[in-house]
């Protein structure tokens, strides 16, 4: 099947955000007098909405997660946002897909404005028809809601669309919206996680992702 509309997750799929995200988590922990831990301790936070990770991994309430998120953003918005880099080969892949007539979108749990700033910083923004992110005033946005918004607001044809992401949240959101999801194992989810969630294919490299999307 030829997929005309391709929705990409951002963190762990288009760019590697690990340094900025984990530094911001360490900042929030230090501010609260907690053991900061190591950057690699927080790789599992990359992908899902950050407040959900605080609730899941630290056992805090949703109200407490909101407070932690505010501390997190004190570091992340001015600095951590750009402690980030596109995966090697991503820009070439996007260029090739657009040249082949595909319409590209970003569908991310990161707030829309932050996502646009990252894409603009790394000169990736021109490849995308739209950037659809979460509402920064909410802590419970789901990937399914974000994909659905891409459909209703920007006319993504769900009958010819595919999601690309690195975590099971991406797969689950896509399936809830009735579209397939391709997993990428070069991000922060494992091949096993993605296949168990129902990914139709898992690409180990950016090059293999391109091969599948253009097949």
N, C-alpha and C positions, 0 to 999 in steps of 0.2 A: 504493500500500500504506500502511495506517495503522500507524505505528510506535508501539507502546505504551510501550516501554522505550527511553529515550534516554540514552546514556552520553556525558558531556562530558569532554574533556580540560580541564585547569585553566589552565596557563600558556599565554598566547597565544590562548586560546579564551574563557574566562570572565573572566580578569583579565589586565592588562598588567603583567608582573613585571619589565620590562626594567631599571629602575633598580636594584632590589635585587640581582638576579642579576649584573648586570655590575659593580656596586660590589664584590660579594663576590669575583668573579674578580680584579678589580684588587687587592683586599686580599691575596689569596693570592699573586699575582705579586710584589707589593711585599715580602711577607714572605720570599720566596725570592730577593730581590735582582734580579728580572727587570724589564725595561721594562714599566711598567703598561699602556701603550697607552691607547686611548680607549674609553669605554663602548660606542660603536657598533661597535667591532671585535668585540665578543662577542655580538652579537645572534644569530649563527648557533648559539650554545650553547643557546638557549632552545628547549625542547621535548623533545629526547631526554634520557635519563639523563645527568647531568653527567659521571660518570666516562668514559662512552663518548665524550663530546665532548673530554675531555682527551686520550684515546688517539688519537682521529681527527685532531684539529687541532694537537696539540702533539707527537705522535709519542712519547709516554711509554708505559711499560709499565703494565699494569693495577695492579701493586703501587704504582707511583709515582702513578697516578691516585687510589688510595685515600688516599695521603698528602696530595695536593693537595686532595682533597675535605674532609679534616679541617680544613685551613687555611681553605678556603672557608666551611665551616660556622661557624667562629669569628666571622665577620662576619654570615653570612646568618641564623643562627638567632635571635640577639638583636635584630637590626636590619633586615637586608635583607628578611626575610620580609614586612614590612609596608611596604616601599618599593614599593608595588604599588597597583593600583586596578582595580575592575571596569570593563569596557568600557561606554561609554554604551549604555543600552538593555538590558543583560543582566538586571538585576533584573526589569524589566517583562516580558521574554521568559520568564523562568523562572516568574513568577507566572501568565502566560497559559497556559503549557504545563500547569502543575499544575491550573489551573482547567478545562482541557480534558480532564482525566483521564489525562494522561501520567504515567508514573513515571520520575523522573530520578535519575541516578547520576553520580558523578564517578569517572573512570578515568584516573589520572595516574601519571606516572613519579616524581613527587615523593613522598617518604615520607608515609604516611597522616596521622600526627600533625601534621606541618607543614601539610598540605593542609586539615585540619579547622580549624586555627588561623586560616588565611587566610579561609576561608569564614565562620567565626564573626565575625571582625573586621569583615567587610563585610556581615554580616547575610544571607548567602546560604545558610547551612547548612540552615535549615528547609525549603528547597525540595527537598532531596535525600533519597532513601530510604537511601542509603549512600555512603560515600566509600571508594574502593578505590585505595590507593596502593602504592608499592614498599616493600619491607623495607629499613629504613635500614642493616641490617648487610650487605646485599648491594650489589654495584655492577653486577650484570649482569641485573637484572630487565628483562623485555621487556614491551612494551605488550600483546602477545598473552597473556602470563601474567596480566597484570592484568585484562584483559577476561574471561578464563576464570575467574578468581577471583570476579568479579562474578556470573558464572553459577552457580558451584558453591556459593558462600557466601550469596549474597543472592537467588538464584532469578530472575535476569534471563532472560527468555524470548528465547533467541537467534533464534527464528523470527520474532519481532516486534520486534527490536532494531536500533538504528542507533548508530554512533559519530559524534561530532562532534569534529573536531580541526584543528589548523593546520599540522601537519607530516606529511611522508611516513611517519614512524614510526607515526602514528596510523592512517593508511590501511592500511599493511602489517599492523599488529597486528589490525585489524578483519577484513581479508580472510583472515588466517590462521585466525581464529575463525569464519569463515563468515558474517560480517555486513557490510553495506555501511557506507561512511564518507562523511559529508558534510564537505567541507573548508571552512575559513573563511579568506578572503584578507585579512582585517583583522588577522590575527595575524602570525606571523614566518616563515611559509612562503609561497611564491609560488603563484599560480594554476597555473603550469606544473608546479611540483613536485607539487602535489596531484593534478592530472589525470593526470600521467605515472604516479603511484603507483597510480591506479585509483579515485580518488574519484568517486562517482556524480553529485556536484554540487558546485560551489564557490560559496559565498555571499560576496559582496563586503562586505556589511553585516550587522549583527545583525538588522535588520528583514527582509532577504531570507532570512536563515536561518530566522526565525520563519515566514515565509510558506511555505517549503518543508516545514518540519517539521509544519505544521498542515494542509497540503494533503491 
